[in-house]
C-alpha cells in the first residue's frame, strides 16, 4: 500500500475504500452477532 501511495497510483483510493469497508463490515457484523446472542 505504501509503495503504491509513493508511486502516485490512483488505485490506492479504491484499495483504502475496500479495506475500510471490510473493517466496518467486520465490526458491524460482530456487534450484530453479539447483540443477537446477548438477548
Secondary structure per residue as TSV (DSSP state, phi and psi in degrees):
chain	resnum	aa	ss	phi	psi
A	1	X	-	360.0	-46.4
A	2	X	H	-63.2	-41.0
A	3	X	H	-66.3	-37.8
A	4	X	H	-64.9	-40.3
A	5	X	H	-62.3	-42.9
A	6	X	H	-65.0	-36.6
A	7	X	T	-79.7	-3.1
A	8	X	T	75.4	29.5
A	9	X	-	-71.6	130.6
A	10	X	T	-76.2	-15.7
A	11	X	H	-70.0	-11.2
A	12	X	H	-61.6	-34.7
A	13	X	H	-64.3	-43.2
A	14	X	H	-64.1	-39.6
A	15	X	H	-65.8	-43.6
A	16	X	H	-64.2	-40.2
A	17	X	H	-63.6	-38.7
A	18	X	H	-64.2	-46.6
A	19	X	H	-64.1	-45.1
A	20	X	H	-62.3	-42.8
A	21	X	H	-63.0	-42.2
A	22	X	H	-68.1	-37.7
A	23	X	H	-64.8	-45.1
A	24	X	H	-61.9	-42.0
A	25	X	H	-61.9	-42.5
A	26	X	H	-63.6	-44.2
A	27	X	H	-64.3	-46.3
A	28	X	H	-64.2	-44.2
A	29	X	H	-64.9	-36.9
A	30	X	H	-64.1	-42.0
A	31	X	H	-65.0	-41.4
A	32	X	H	-64.2	-44.2
A	33	X	H	-63.7	-42.2
A	34	X	H	-63.8	-42.2
A	35	X	H	-67.5	-38.5
A	36	X	H	-64.4	-46.1
A	37	X	H	-83.0	-15.0
A	38	X	H	-78.2	-17.0
A	39	X	-	-70.1	360.0
